[in-house]
């Protein structure tokens, strides 16, 4: 199974009760919602693939700064909670964002490394 499906499913499961979540493009104009995108790389050795390294761009859009901050904190905890024996999660930063139309948004970047465990 492709790493983006594995990581994407894990992110969706972790955040499903927190906020409406979309992959790549929001399919709504109603706040709050979150959007994430994945860029992945398979790292191989002479024996084949041994880990996936997935860069995750994640954004929360809300109707107020307080709502944004609360949702972003809950989503951050959910994503960091993916950490396990075969998954390492690194957070590389969060910042508020605005495009002139959306005032209450924040963006984070994560790197999620998933080991491939062969039996």
Helices and strands as residue ranges (DSSP letters): H 3-15, E 21-23, E 33-45, E 48-61, H 65-80, E 87-97, E 105-115
